[in-house]
Amino acid sequence: MSSRSMFIAAGRRLQPNTGCCTAFAAARQKVAFKPVLTAIGRRGRPISEPALVHFRSFSTEEQVPSVEELDTKIEEAKELLKELEDKLKASKADLQQATKRHQGDLDNETKYGYTKFALSLLHIPDNLERAIDSVKADDLDESEELRKEIETVKTIKGNVEEALAKFGVVKMKALDDTFDPAKHEAMFAMPMPGKEPNVIFHVMEPGYTIYDRTLRAAKVGITK
C-alpha cells in the first residue's frame, strides 16, 4: 500500500461517527430531563411524556379570568348564599310551627281525650243532687235519720265533684248569669219584673265545663 492510501485509511478511522454522536446527545438530554420529571411527579413517580405535554399546554393556553368576571362570580355566589340563608330561616320557622302544633295536639289530647267518658259520668252528680232536692225541709226537721242520710248523700256528691275537678270538669254557676248560647240552652223565656232580658233566673239542669270548653250546656230559663 502506498503512503497516500495509508493516509486516507487512517483519516477515515479518525473521522467522527455522526450516528454515535447523535445517540449520545439524546441520551444526555434524557438523563438531564429525568430529575425534572421526578421532581414534579406524584410521590416521586416520573411523569410520562404525554402528561407533561398536557401540563405545558394547560399552563400556556388557559386564560386567567378578568377582574370583572371575578366580581360577577362573587356576586352570584353572594346571591346564592343569601337564597340558601332565606330557605334555612323558612325551614326553621316551619319546624317551629310544626313543633307548636304537635305540642298543642298533645296538650289537647291530654286535656280533652276523656271528654266522652267525663260526659257519661255526669249523671252521678245529677242523681245525687236530685235526691237532695227531693227532700223537703219539713221532713228533715222531723226525722234525724233522714238528715243523716242527706248529709251522707251531700258528702258523696262533694267527693264526686272534687274527683271530677281534678280532671278539669267543673260545674257551671249559671244562675243570674247572662245567657250565653255557647254555655247555656234556653228551655223557656218569660218576663221577670226588675230583671234585664236574657238573664238566667232558673236552672233546670246544671252545666259543666272541661277546662276552657263546654262539656255540657246548662238547661236554663231566661228573662225576656
C-alpha positions as CSV (number, residue, x, y, z in Angstrom):
1,M,0.0,0.0,0.0
2,S,1.3,3.4,-0.9
3,S,1.8,6.2,1.6
4,R,-1.2,8.1,0.2
5,S,-3.5,5.1,0.6
6,M,-2.4,4.6,4.2
7,F,-3.0,8.3,5.0
8,I,-6.6,8.1,3.6
9,A,-7.4,5.0,5.5
10,A,-6.1,6.5,8.7
11,G,-8.2,9.6,8.1
12,R,-11.3,7.5,7.7
13,R,-10.6,5.8,11.1
14,L,-10.2,9.1,12.8
15,Q,-13.4,10.7,11.2
16,P,-16.1,11.0,14.0
17,N,-19.1,8.8,13.8
18,T,-22.2,11.1,13.4
19,G,-24.7,8.4,14.4
20,C,-22.9,7.7,17.6
21,C,-22.7,11.4,18.5
22,T,-26.4,11.8,17.9
23,A,-27.4,8.9,20.1
24,F,-25.0,10.1,22.8
25,A,-26.6,13.6,22.8
26,A,-30.1,12.2,23.0
27,A,-29.1,10.0,26.0
28,R,-27.6,13.0,27.8
29,Q,-30.7,15.1,27.2
30,K,-32.9,12.2,28.6
31,V,-30.7,11.8,31.6
32,A,-30.7,15.6,32.3
33,F,-34.6,15.8,32.0
34,K,-35.3,12.8,34.2
35,P,-34.8,14.7,37.6
36,V,-37.3,17.3,36.4
37,L,-39.9,14.7,35.7
38,T,-39.2,13.0,39.0
39,A,-39.5,16.3,41.0
40,I,-42.9,17.2,39.7
41,G,-44.2,13.6,39.7
42,R,-46.7,12.4,42.4
43,R,-44.9,10.7,45.3
44,G,-41.6,10.7,43.3
45,R,-43.0,8.8,40.3
46,P,-41.9,10.1,36.9
47,I,-44.5,11.9,34.8
48,S,-44.9,10.4,31.3
49,E,-44.2,12.5,28.2
50,P,-48.0,12.8,27.2
51,A,-48.8,14.1,30.7
52,L,-46.0,16.6,30.5
53,V,-47.2,17.8,27.1
54,H,-50.7,18.3,28.6
55,F,-49.3,20.2,31.6
56,R,-47.4,22.5,29.3
57,S,-50.4,23.2,27.1
58,F,-52.6,23.8,30.2
59,S,-50.2,26.2,31.7
60,T,-49.7,28.2,28.5
61,E,-53.1,28.1,26.8
62,E,-55.6,28.6,29.7
63,Q,-56.6,32.3,30.1
64,V,-56.7,34.0,33.5
65,P,-60.3,35.4,34.3
66,S,-60.6,39.2,34.3
67,V,-61.5,41.3,37.4
68,E,-65.0,41.9,36.0
69,E,-65.6,38.2,35.6
70,L,-64.4,37.5,39.2
71,D,-66.7,40.2,40.5
72,T,-69.6,38.7,38.7
73,K,-68.8,35.3,40.1
74,I,-68.6,36.8,43.6
75,E,-72.0,38.5,43.3
76,E,-73.6,35.3,42.0
77,A,-72.1,33.4,45.0
78,K,-73.4,36.1,47.4
79,E,-76.9,35.8,45.9
80,L,-76.9,32.1,46.1
81,L,-75.7,32.3,49.8
82,K,-78.5,34.8,50.6
83,E,-81.1,32.5,48.9
84,L,-79.8,29.5,51.0
85,E,-79.9,31.5,54.2
86,D,-83.5,32.6,53.5
87,K,-84.5,29.0,52.8
88,L,-82.8,27.9,56.1
89,K,-84.7,30.5,58.0
90,A,-88.0,29.5,56.4
91,S,-87.3,25.8,57.2
92,K,-86.6,26.7,60.8
93,A,-89.8,28.7,61.1
94,D,-91.8,25.8,59.6
95,L,-90.2,23.4,62.0
96,Q,-91.1,25.6,65.0
97,Q,-94.7,25.9,63.8
98,A,-94.9,22.2,63.3
99,T,-93.5,21.6,66.8
100,K,-96.0,24.0,68.4
101,R,-98.9,22.4,66.5
102,H,-97.7,19.0,67.6
103,Q,-97.4,20.1,71.2
104,G,-100.8,21.7,71.0
105,D,-102.3,18.5,69.8
106,L,-100.6,16.6,72.6
107,D,-102.0,19.0,75.2
108,N,-105.5,18.8,73.7
109,E,-105.3,15.1,73.8
110,T,-104.2,15.1,77.4
111,K,-106.9,17.6,78.4
112,Y,-109.9,16.5,76.3
113,G,-109.1,12.9,75.4
114,Y,-111.6,11.7,78.0
115,T,-114.4,14.1,77.2
116,K,-116.9,11.5,76.3
117,F,-116.1,9.4,79.4
118,A,-116.5,12.5,81.6
119,L,-119.8,13.3,80.0
120,S,-121.0,9.9,80.7
121,L,-120.3,10.3,84.4
122,L,-122.3,13.5,84.9
123,H,-125.5,11.5,85.6
124,I,-123.9,10.6,89.0
125,P,-123.8,14.1,90.5
126,D,-127.1,14.9,88.7
127,N,-128.9,12.0,90.5
128,L,-127.3,12.9,93.9
129,E,-128.4,16.5,93.5
130,R,-131.9,15.4,92.6
131,A,-132.0,13.1,95.7
132,I,-131.0,16.1,97.9
133,D,-133.5,18.4,96.3
134,S,-136.4,15.9,96.6
135,V,-136.4,16.0,100.4
136,K,-138.5,18.8,101.8
137,A,-137.2,20.9,104.7
138,D,-140.1,19.9,106.9
139,D,-139.2,16.2,106.5
140,L,-135.7,17.0,107.5
141,D,-136.9,18.7,110.7
142,E,-139.0,15.8,111.7
143,S,-136.5,12.9,111.0
144,E,-133.0,12.9,112.3
145,E,-132.2,9.7,110.4
146,L,-133.3,11.4,107.2
147,R,-131.0,14.3,107.9
148,K,-128.1,11.9,108.4
149,E,-128.8,10.2,105.1
150,I,-129.0,13.6,103.3
151,E,-125.7,14.6,104.8
152,T,-124.2,11.4,103.6
153,V,-125.5,12.0,100.1
154,K,-124.1,15.6,100.2
155,T,-120.7,14.2,101.2
156,I,-120.7,11.7,98.3
157,K,-121.8,14.4,95.9
158,G,-119.0,16.6,97.1
159,N,-116.4,13.8,96.7
160,V,-117.7,13.1,93.2
161,E,-117.4,16.8,92.2
162,E,-113.9,17.0,93.7
163,A,-112.8,14.0,91.7
164,L,-114.2,15.5,88.5
165,A,-112.5,18.8,89.2
166,K,-109.1,17.1,89.3
167,F,-109.6,16.3,85.6
168,G,-110.9,19.8,84.8
169,V,-114.6,19.0,84.9
170,V,-116.3,21.8,86.9
171,K,-119.9,22.7,87.5
172,M,-121.1,26.0,86.0
173,K,-122.6,28.8,88.1
174,A,-125.3,29.8,85.7
175,L,-127.9,31.4,88.0
176,D,-128.3,35.2,87.5
177,D,-125.7,35.0,84.7
178,T,-126.2,36.5,81.2
179,F,-127.4,33.9,78.7
180,D,-124.6,32.6,76.5
181,P,-125.6,30.2,73.7
182,A,-122.1,28.6,73.9
183,K,-122.7,27.6,77.5
184,H,-126.4,27.6,78.1
185,E,-129.5,26.0,76.5
186,A,-132.6,28.1,76.9
187,M,-135.6,25.9,77.7
188,F,-138.1,28.8,78.1
189,A,-138.3,32.5,78.5
190,M,-140.6,34.8,80.4
191,P,-140.7,38.4,81.7
192,M,-139.4,39.0,85.1
193,P,-140.0,42.3,86.8
194,G,-136.8,44.1,87.8
195,K,-134.5,41.9,85.6
196,E,-132.9,42.7,82.3
197,P,-133.6,40.5,79.3
198,N,-131.5,37.4,78.7
199,V,-130.8,36.8,82.4
200,I,-130.9,33.3,83.8
201,F,-133.3,33.1,86.6
202,H,-133.8,29.3,86.8
203,V,-131.5,26.3,86.2
204,M,-133.3,23.1,85.2
205,E,-130.1,21.1,84.7
206,P,-126.6,22.3,85.7
207,G,-123.9,22.6,83.0
208,Y,-120.3,21.5,83.2
209,T,-117.1,22.7,81.6
210,I,-113.9,20.7,80.9
211,Y,-111.1,23.2,81.3
212,D,-112.0,26.0,79.0
213,R,-114.5,24.1,76.9
214,T,-118.2,23.5,77.5
215,L,-118.7,19.8,78.4
216,R,-122.5,20.1,78.8
217,A,-124.6,23.2,78.3
218,A,-126.8,24.2,81.3
219,K,-130.6,23.9,80.6
220,V,-132.0,27.2,81.9
221,G,-134.9,29.6,81.9
222,I,-134.2,33.2,80.9
223,T,-136.0,36.5,81.1
224,K,-137.3,38.4,78.2
